[in-house]
């Protein structure tokens, strides 16, 4: 396991870079990668930002979102030094089979894999964006307004705008410094939460109507049919998974999303004292203590039953 | 106008105190008053906390909420030194006609009044709780976990948990320190927002499914039948009216609630630049620029039509 200083050394020594993050990306993935790419610019180093999936329209408030490439076709990846952000293996980044000049990982997810010559992994840190912020301080690159907005967004998304149990003193103190550097908390909050399409809203309404409560667990379903009826896609469900937590005494929220007929992508969110990482692991998935995910192949009713049973075993 | 140091001097010199805050209190009022009262305990000084209105049930997660007295009957107020918190005149605190040994004001609201021998007023500060935090630092009293929770809650409530434009570096930095002192962001957020009944959630889901969008206007309906089916009442729709603002470019949200057959109570919410007071007035109602209400007697479709027509005339 490597440290901040190792990664700073890697960045100082190498050029050019590919900064890649996970498929189905969210604000921590984008914000971390875009901010680091801007800092590399300031160091006179070249970088490509890669994510297999497109930037959802509502993330286009992030300065520099246009940097994100959705293909590396035509790029000789073996000439580039990889930095994986907010994930820790090639599969998760949609880069399976590619080779690179050198490889490094910056992530805050628990993992048992060992991809990367350099691996800086801190499961106790609230957001990859916090690690990148520490890295930029170590490198001494200026924190411009654009970088500040990206890193503030990264922290805001992964802490539920400072509502989750991972809202550490470091998250709040870094956010304070990023506001001093030009990030605007109200603009970010609006960008994240007041930009839904009417279709997304209809999808939200439809999904809420599927909700079932069972002894502290709330299960919500999104089917392919709902996506079709509302003209939405999988990325429109961001923020849906934890919503039922407004209900008193809900310990676990599960969102079950149909990706292919009979294939359900499950997102789990839990209150502080409840561990859902092990639930996801039981189905071959993974994640954090309070936010995890997995895939279940079964018909809907069976998938729900299996999931509920496993959740009730573990909580 | 006085300063932090003047108020610190007042507190050091005097004893006992009445700490009073405004009627219809919220987290900044309670948190500021309770925290200051605990600090006075540590200084060996006596204090009463007064609010004319009772503590709402969902604020009973605040440590020390039991300190709040709703009457000063039997208290010789003229033997006490008053500190008004989060307000700046006796009327707003429900104390009109009372007299005190000495008087001081700690507030962050703009005012043209001049109540108080000492007046420490900072309209640029996000929360009264931030001013109290600065005061406790100046006084050198320990920031216990209970004090930290109260002050964190004060800041969280007045910044919409760090979403509003007043979310200053000081607000975030103080929050970081208060988390270090023992405040738990997720516990506070749960205390403030995660107290819905399942029935209320079902009502919310049903109401969202009625939504209609029309050129920047979103109309949502709640019928008597929905209340019956979910075992809820009219007060369960608090926070529903503005919800559709998450949709991009929505200027006006209208919630139409059936109070009696054929009678619809309308709540209007608008974005900053749109005035809905005049719409409500056109139907004999009233309210503020961005939040107003009225009643329409008609069948549902007619009520919606009349309302939409009037809104589109005015915006």
Interface residues (C-beta under 8 A of the other chain):
Chain A: X58 X159 X160 X161 X162 X163 X164 X165 X167 X168 X169 X170 X171 X172 X173 X175 X176 X177 X179 X180 X184 X185 X186 X189 X193 X194 X195 X196 X197 X198 X200 X201 X202 X204 X205 X206 X208 X209 X211 X213 X244 X245 X246 X247 X248 X250 X271 X272
Chain B: X159 X160 X161 X162 X163 X164 X165 X167 X168 X169 X170 X171 X172 X173 X175 X176 X177 X179 X180 X184 X185 X186 X187 X189 X190 X193 X194 X195 X196 X197 X198 X200 X201 X202 X204 X205 X206 X208 X209 X211 X213 X244 X245 X246 X247 X248
